[in-house]
Every structure is written in structure tokens, then in C-alpha cells.
């Protein structure tokens, strides 16, 4: 199993792209990946860029003078105050690419480009074949698995056991939970039979096989990382095709599409206008303007919405939520009783219809006692019309 360090090497493209995506490093100052990678550069470590089908793995090594290293060390001390292009200038052209076959030096004397541009055209952006994009959440999964001894006591405090005999990484299966529409009007995230919301085996990222009282059992862990996390990411393009939004369109929404809007008490005309009125501009309003419609009373005792919420979260697992580094929260969703605590007592609920064509997302915000949801209708294909419904959340402490 790979260590976090090895995983960072293999995902250097994603890591740097995330860390340097804005001009100011402080945008991602809570992440320690840039610091870790720069330390490896300072220590002259060979970094794996990824694999291409023709010549195997590619490696990169920085050839820095003592003066360069001193400058990079100073840069690292004040990392949050530096601009990305300052690091670009510091490291540009001072590197060598190695092939896997004989680890021979590959000359970059021709068509040299800035180092970050070169990295961005590496395997994880599709330039080399046979590689798959990974993200920060995946890095946490590897890190957690390889350092389970640091976190095991926290798991045992929720689901006790005697001996850990095996651990597996299951997040790569990426089991989907598409919306399911029932004849009684219920809508669930994934197929739910007989009101059984035990989805641990479906959503597990790390599975622990343990012995407890001489019996073998599995413990399912759903790993999350960062501030923007979601329980569900549902495709809805077939429910709301582009032709529905076309001017003078006579397309009528299906029964299921209308049921989804009704679930959130969304007015169909306002829903459609939310996206057709969008106007692309060179500069965007940071948060946009919204018409706020209070739907608290309508959702408080709505059994269909309550069922939907239960299906979004589910039970049968422990959520392991990384804040920063080893600052991790462990949320017990191991039983139906624990799930019930999170889907009762709606404090407020409102629909946020975008106004003035400033943004292309419609949001339904629902605050409960222990958790807050933003159900977001938006495009994930770069277009305007909604292709997905996201169930973003944050815990209320």
C-alpha cells in the first residue's frame, strides 16, 4: 500500500494545480501538500509524475544550487504571502525528466516551457495515456489507511472490536446512487427497499475487517476531506434536457422531473427562469443575488422529504471527516438511531432563486439541529442548464 508521500508524488499535478490555482497561496493555505512537496524538492528526491503507456513511469528531479535552495527555503517559510509566479520563476527550467526504462536523462533543451506548464500537461491532465485523475480526498484515503494505528482508537470508541485483521481501500469502486422514483411519490438517493437505509457497504471508502467476541465483522468508513463536501452528486440532465430551456420550447417535464421539483417545493416557472435568464459576464458577482422563499413550515413535517434526507445520508458506516492534517472528526452513522438524530428537527429551509442573471445555480438551504444542507441544482459540464443535483453539507457544532 502506498504511503501518503508516495501518493503525493504520483499526484503532484493535481496537488500543485490545486495549491497554485489562485494567485495567492493563502487561498489553499490550510493544505499541507505544497509544503510537503517543496520539502521533497529541497531534499533532492526523485518525484514520480505518473505513467504513460509507451515508456512507463516518468520522474522529475530538480537540480538546484545552494543559492536556489536557500531561496526556496525562505519562500517556504512565508508560503502564504507569496505569489504562484514567484515559485515559477524560482524553479523554471531547473529540472530534468527521467524515463522509467533506463532512468536515463531526457533532454528538455528543445521547446522548454515553464515548469508548472510542463507539469500541468502531465498524465493527470490527460496528456499521457493510461492515467487517472485523483484528488485530495483520495490522498486522505491512502494516508488514513497507511496510518490506521493513529486513528484506530477513535473508530473503536464508536464500534468496539478486539482485533483488526485486514483493511482495504474501496473508494475506487465509486458506487453510484442514482435518484429512484417510487409510485407512492417518494424519491430516494439510490435504491431503498423496505425503508432500510443501511448503505454502509455502498458508500465505504475504507473497510476494516475485525474480530469482536470471536466473530468476524466489517466496519465501513466513509472518508471526507476539506470544507466543501457532499453526500450525493446526482445526475439530472435527462430530467431537465436542454430543449426544455430553449426559448418558446413546448417540451413538458416528465412526471419524475416535476416530482423532484415538488420535493423541494420549487416553482417550475422560477426554476426555468433561473437558468434561462443567466447572462455570461467577464466578471461575476461573488455570491449573486437571490430571491429567498421560506419553505420551513412546509418541510418540517413532510414525510416524503424526511425519507429523501434519510436516503441521502444513510447509516451503517462511520464518517471520517478530515479538517486539516490529523484534525479529524468521527461522526457516528452506524445505526438507524444515529441517522434519526440528523434528519429531525428542521430549523429553517429556504429556496434561493438566482436573480438578475448573475449566477447559474439554484439552491435549497435546509438547516437542521446537527447538520446544514445546500441542495444545489447546477451545471457540471461547463454549460448553463443544470446537469446535477448536489447535496453539500456541513456539520453544526
C-alpha positions as CSV (number, residue, x, y, z in Angstrom):
1,X,0.0,0.0,0.0
2,X,1.3,3.4,-0.9
3,X,2.3,5.9,1.8
4,X,1.0,9.5,1.7
5,X,4.4,10.6,0.5
6,X,4.3,8.3,-2.5
7,X,0.7,9.3,-3.2
8,X,1.7,12.9,-3.2
9,X,4.5,12.2,-5.7
10,X,2.1,10.4,-8.0
11,X,-0.4,13.2,-7.8
12,X,1.9,16.2,-8.0
13,X,0.0,17.6,-10.9
14,X,-3.3,17.7,-9.0
15,X,-1.7,18.9,-5.9
16,X,0.1,21.8,-7.4
17,X,-2.8,22.7,-9.6
18,X,-5.0,22.9,-6.5
19,X,-2.4,24.7,-4.5
20,X,-1.5,27.3,-7.1
21,X,-4.9,27.7,-8.8
22,X,-5.2,31.3,-7.5
23,X,-2.5,33.9,-7.5
24,X,-2.3,33.9,-3.7
25,X,-1.2,30.8,-1.9
26,X,-3.3,31.7,1.1
27,X,-6.3,30.5,-0.9
28,X,-5.3,27.0,-0.1
29,X,-3.2,27.7,3.0
30,X,-4.9,25.0,5.0
31,X,-3.5,22.3,2.8
32,X,0.0,20.9,3.7
33,X,0.7,19.3,0.3
34,X,2.6,22.3,-1.1
35,X,4.9,22.4,1.9
36,X,5.5,18.6,1.8
37,X,6.3,18.6,-1.9
38,X,8.6,21.6,-1.6
39,X,10.5,19.9,1.2
40,X,11.0,16.9,-1.1
41,X,12.3,19.2,-3.8
42,X,14.8,20.7,-1.2
43,X,15.8,17.1,-0.3
44,X,16.7,16.2,-3.9
45,X,14.0,13.5,-4.0
46,X,13.0,12.0,-7.3
47,X,9.3,12.7,-7.8
48,X,7.0,10.4,-9.8
49,X,5.0,12.3,-12.3
50,X,2.9,9.4,-13.5
51,X,2.8,6.8,-16.2
52,X,2.5,6.8,-19.9
53,X,1.7,3.7,-22.0
54,X,4.9,4.0,-24.1
55,X,7.7,4.4,-21.7
56,X,6.3,3.6,-18.3
57,X,6.7,6.0,-15.3
58,X,8.0,9.5,-15.7
59,X,10.1,11.1,-12.9
60,X,11.2,14.7,-12.3
61,X,14.1,15.9,-10.3
62,X,15.0,19.5,-9.6
63,X,18.7,20.5,-9.9
64,X,19.0,23.4,-7.5
65,X,22.1,25.3,-6.5
66,X,22.8,26.1,-2.8
67,X,21.6,29.6,-3.5
68,X,18.4,28.2,-5.2
69,X,17.7,26.0,-2.1
70,X,18.2,28.9,0.3
71,X,15.8,31.0,-1.7
72,X,13.2,28.1,-1.8
73,X,13.6,27.6,1.9
74,X,12.9,31.3,2.5
75,X,9.9,31.0,0.2
76,X,8.6,28.1,2.2
77,X,8.8,30.0,5.5
78,X,6.4,32.6,4.2
79,X,4.4,30.4,1.8
80,X,1.0,32.1,2.3
81,X,2.3,35.5,1.3
82,X,3.9,34.5,-1.9
83,X,2.5,34.6,-5.4
84,X,2.5,31.4,-7.5
85,X,4.5,33.0,-10.3
86,X,7.4,33.7,-7.8
87,X,7.9,30.0,-7.4
88,X,7.5,29.5,-11.1
89,X,10.4,31.9,-11.6
90,X,12.5,30.3,-8.9
91,X,12.2,26.7,-10.3
92,X,11.6,27.3,-14.0
93,X,13.9,25.2,-16.3
94,X,15.9,23.8,-13.3
95,X,14.8,20.3,-13.7
96,X,15.3,17.0,-15.6
97,X,12.8,14.5,-16.7
98,X,13.7,10.8,-16.4
99,X,12.2,7.8,-18.2
100,X,11.4,4.6,-16.3
101,X,13.1,2.2,-18.8
102,X,16.7,3.0,-18.0
103,X,16.3,6.1,-15.9
104,X,18.3,8.0,-18.4
105,X,18.3,11.8,-18.6
106,X,15.9,13.2,-21.1
107,X,16.9,16.5,-22.6
108,X,14.5,19.3,-22.4
109,X,16.7,21.7,-24.3
110,X,14.0,22.0,-27.0
111,X,10.7,23.7,-26.6
112,X,11.3,24.4,-22.9
113,X,8.3,25.7,-21.1
114,X,7.7,27.0,-17.5
115,X,7.8,24.1,-15.1
116,X,4.2,24.3,-13.9
117,X,3.0,24.4,-17.5
118,X,5.0,21.3,-18.1
119,X,3.6,19.6,-15.1
120,X,0.0,20.6,-16.0
121,X,0.5,18.8,-19.3
122,X,1.4,15.6,-17.4
123,X,-0.5,12.4,-17.0
124,X,-3.2,13.6,-14.7
125,X,-4.5,16.2,-17.2
126,X,-4.8,13.7,-19.9
127,X,-1.6,14.4,-21.9
128,X,-0.2,10.9,-21.1
129,X,-2.4,7.9,-21.6
130,X,-3.3,5.3,-19.1
131,X,-3.5,7.5,-16.1
132,X,-6.5,8.5,-13.9
133,X,-7.1,11.8,-12.2
134,X,-7.1,11.6,-8.4
135,X,-7.9,14.3,-5.8
136,X,-7.3,15.4,-2.3
137,X,-9.9,13.1,-0.9
138,X,-8.1,10.1,-2.5
139,X,-4.9,11.2,-0.9
140,X,-6.6,11.2,2.5
141,X,-7.9,7.7,1.9
142,X,-4.3,6.4,1.3
143,X,-3.0,8.4,4.2
144,X,-5.7,7.1,6.6
145,X,-5.2,3.5,5.6
146,X,-1.5,3.6,5.9
147,X,-1.6,5.3,9.3
148,X,-4.6,3.4,10.7
149,X,-2.7,2.8,14.0
150,X,-3.0,6.6,14.7
151,X,-6.8,6.6,14.2
152,X,-7.9,3.2,15.3
153,X,-8.8,4.2,18.9
154,X,-11.3,6.7,17.5
155,X,-13.0,4.0,15.5
156,X,-13.1,1.6,18.4
157,X,-14.8,4.2,20.6
158,X,-17.7,4.1,18.2
159,X,-17.8,0.5,17.1
160,X,-15.7,-1.6,19.6
161,X,-13.8,-4.6,18.5
162,X,-10.9,-6.8,19.6
163,X,-8.5,-7.3,16.7
164,X,-8.0,-5.6,13.3
165,X,-7.2,-8.4,10.8
166,X,-7.4,-6.6,7.5
167,X,-8.1,-3.2,5.9
168,X,-9.0,-2.4,2.3
169,X,-9.4,0.7,0.2
170,X,-12.8,0.6,-1.5
171,X,-13.3,4.2,-2.6
172,X,-12.2,3.5,-6.1
173,X,-15.4,1.5,-6.7
174,X,-17.3,4.8,-6.7
175,X,-20.6,3.1,-6.3
176,X,-23.3,5.4,-7.7
177,X,-26.6,6.1,-6.0
178,X,-28.9,7.5,-8.7
179,X,-32.2,9.0,-7.8
180,X,-35.0,6.5,-7.5
181,X,-38.7,7.5,-8.0
182,X,-41.4,5.4,-6.4
183,X,-45.1,5.1,-7.3
184,X,-46.1,6.4,-3.8
185,X,-44.3,9.7,-4.6
186,X,-41.1,9.0,-2.6
187,X,-37.8,9.9,-4.1
188,X,-34.6,8.4,-2.7
189,X,-30.9,8.6,-3.3
190,X,-30.2,5.1,-4.6
191,X,-32.5,2.1,-4.4
192,X,-34.0,1.8,-0.9
193,X,-36.1,-1.3,-0.1
194,X,-38.5,-1.6,2.9
195,X,-37.2,1.7,4.3
196,X,-33.8,0.2,5.0
197,X,-31.3,3.0,4.8
198,X,-28.3,0.8,5.6
199,X,-25.9,1.8,2.9
200,X,-22.6,1.3,4.6
201,X,-21.3,-1.3,2.1
202,X,-22.2,1.1,-0.8
203,X,-20.5,4.2,0.5
204,X,-17.5,2.7,2.1
205,X,-14.1,4.2,1.2
206,X,-12.1,2.1,3.7
207,X,-13.4,-1.2,5.1
208,X,-11.9,-2.7,8.2
209,X,-12.2,-6.4,8.8
210,X,-12.2,-7.1,12.5
211,X,-12.7,-9.8,15.2
212,X,-15.0,-9.0,18.0
213,X,-16.1,-11.6,20.6
214,X,-14.6,-14.3,18.4
215,X,-16.8,-13.2,15.5
216,X,-15.7,-11.6,12.2
217,X,-17.3,-8.4,11.1
218,X,-16.7,-5.5,8.8
219,X,-16.7,-1.8,9.7
220,X,-17.4,0.7,6.9
221,X,-15.7,4.1,6.8
222,X,-16.8,7.0,4.6
223,X,-13.9,9.4,4.3
224,X,-14.3,13.1,3.5
225,X,-11.7,15.9,3.3
226,X,-12.0,19.6,3.3
227,X,-14.7,22.2,3.6
228,X,-16.8,21.6,0.6
229,X,-18.1,18.0,0.8
230,X,-21.2,16.3,-0.5
231,X,-23.4,13.3,0.4
232,X,-24.8,12.9,-3.1
233,X,-24.0,14.1,-6.6
234,X,-27.0,13.2,-8.7
235,X,-27.2,13.4,-12.5
236,X,-30.4,15.1,-13.5
237,X,-29.7,16.1,-17.2
238,X,-32.2,13.5,-18.5
239,X,-34.9,15.0,-16.3
240,X,-34.2,18.6,-17.5
241,X,-32.8,18.3,-21.0
242,X,-31.5,21.4,-22.9
243,X,-34.6,21.5,-25.1
244,X,-36.7,22.2,-22.0
245,X,-34.9,25.5,-21.6
246,X,-35.0,26.7,-25.2
247,X,-36.9,29.8,-26.0
248,X,-40.6,29.0,-27.0
249,X,-40.0,25.4,-26.2
250,X,-43.1,23.3,-25.8
251,X,-41.3,20.5,-24.0
252,X,-43.2,19.2,-21.0
253,X,-41.4,17.9,-17.9
254,X,-41.8,14.3,-17.1
255,X,-43.7,13.1,-14.0
256,X,-40.4,12.4,-12.3
257,X,-38.9,15.8,-13.1
258,X,-42.0,17.5,-11.6
259,X,-41.8,15.2,-8.6
260,X,-38.2,16.3,-7.9
261,X,-39.2,20.0,-8.1
262,X,-42.2,19.3,-5.9
263,X,-39.9,17.6,-3.3
264,X,-38.2,20.9,-2.7
265,X,-41.4,23.0,-3.3
266,X,-39.7,24.7,-6.3
267,X,-41.9,26.7,-8.6
268,X,-41.3,25.3,-12.1
269,X,-41.5,28.7,-13.9
270,X,-39.0,30.2,-11.5
271,X,-36.8,27.2,-11.8
272,X,-36.7,27.5,-15.6
273,X,-36.1,31.3,-15.5
274,X,-33.3,30.8,-13.0
275,X,-31.2,29.3,-15.8
276,X,-32.6,30.9,-19.0
277,X,-32.0,34.4,-17.6
278,X,-28.3,33.8,-16.9
279,X,-26.1,36.3,-18.7
280,X,-22.4,35.4,-19.1
281,X,-20.2,38.3,-18.0
282,X,-16.5,38.9,-17.8
283,X,-16.7,39.4,-14.1
284,X,-19.1,37.6,-11.8
285,X,-20.8,38.8,-8.7
286,X,-19.2,36.9,-5.9
287,X,-22.3,35.3,-4.4
288,X,-25.1,36.6,-6.7
289,X,-28.4,38.0,-5.8
290,X,-31.3,35.6,-4.8
291,X,-35.0,35.8,-4.2
292,X,-35.5,34.0,-0.9
293,X,-38.6,31.9,-0.4
294,X,-39.2,30.4,3.1
295,X,-40.4,26.8,3.0
296,X,-39.7,25.9,6.6
297,X,-43.2,25.1,7.7
298,X,-43.8,23.0,4.5
299,X,-40.8,20.8,5.1
300,X,-40.9,20.4,8.9
301,X,-43.5,17.6,8.9
302,X,-43.1,16.4,5.3
303,X,-42.6,12.6,5.4
304,X,-41.6,12.4,1.8
305,X,-38.8,14.9,2.3
306,X,-37.7,13.2,5.5
307,X,-37.4,9.9,3.6
308,X,-35.3,11.6,1.0
309,X,-33.0,13.1,3.7
310,X,-32.6,9.6,5.2
311,X,-31.6,8.2,1.9
312,X,-29.1,11.0,1.2
313,X,-27.2,10.3,4.5
314,X,-28.0,6.7,5.2
315,X,-26.5,4.6,8.0
316,X,-24.2,1.6,8.5
317,X,-20.9,3.5,8.5
318,X,-18.7,5.9,10.3
319,X,-17.9,9.2,8.6
320,X,-14.3,10.2,9.0
321,X,-14.0,13.9,8.1
322,X,-10.6,15.4,7.8
323,X,-10.4,19.1,8.6
324,X,-6.6,19.8,8.4
325,X,-3.9,17.2,8.7
326,X,-4.7,14.9,11.6
327,X,-7.5,17.1,12.9
328,X,-10.3,14.6,12.1
329,X,-13.9,14.4,13.2
330,X,-15.6,11.0,13.6
331,X,-19.4,11.1,13.0
332,X,-21.3,8.0,14.0
333,X,-23.8,6.9,11.4
334,X,-23.5,3.3,12.4
335,X,-27.2,2.8,13.3
336,X,-30.6,4.0,12.2
337,X,-31.0,5.6,15.6
338,X,-27.9,7.7,14.9
339,X,-29.3,8.6,11.5
340,X,-32.6,9.8,13.0
341,X,-30.7,12.4,15.1
342,X,-29.6,14.1,11.9
343,X,-32.8,14.1,9.9
344,X,-35.2,15.5,12.5
345,X,-36.0,19.0,13.8
346,X,-35.7,21.2,10.7
347,X,-34.8,24.7,12.0
348,X,-35.2,26.6,8.7
349,X,-35.5,25.9,5.0
350,X,-35.5,28.3,2.0
351,X,-35.3,28.3,-1.7
352,X,-32.7,30.7,-3.3
353,X,-33.8,31.6,-6.8
354,X,-31.0,33.4,-8.7
355,X,-31.8,37.0,-9.8
356,X,-30.6,39.3,-12.5
357,X,-28.9,36.6,-14.4
358,X,-25.9,36.8,-12.1
359,X,-25.4,33.1,-11.3
360,X,-26.4,29.8,-12.8
361,X,-27.3,27.7,-9.7
362,X,-30.5,27.3,-7.7
363,X,-30.0,26.5,-4.0
364,X,-32.3,25.0,-1.4
365,X,-30.8,25.5,2.0
366,X,-32.0,23.3,4.9
367,X,-30.8,23.7,8.4
368,X,-31.4,21.0,11.0
369,X,-30.1,20.8,14.5
370,X,-26.9,19.0,13.8
371,X,-26.3,19.5,10.0
372,X,-26.9,22.1,7.3
373,X,-27.6,21.1,3.7
374,X,-27.3,23.1,0.4
375,X,-29.1,21.2,-2.3
376,X,-27.7,22.8,-5.5
377,X,-29.1,22.5,-9.0
378,X,-26.2,23.4,-11.3
379,X,-24.3,22.5,-14.5
380,X,-21.2,20.5,-14.2
381,X,-20.4,20.3,-17.9
382,X,-19.4,24.0,-18.3
383,X,-22.8,24.9,-19.6
384,X,-25.7,26.8,-18.1
385,X,-28.5,24.3,-17.6
386,X,-28.5,22.0,-14.6
387,X,-26.9,18.6,-15.1
388,X,-26.6,17.7,-11.4
389,X,-28.2,18.0,-8.0
390,X,-25.6,18.2,-5.2
391,X,-26.3,17.6,-1.5
392,X,-23.5,19.7,0.0
393,X,-23.4,19.7,3.8
394,X,-21.6,20.9,6.9
395,X,-22.0,19.8,10.5
396,X,-23.2,22.2,13.1
397,X,-21.0,22.1,16.2
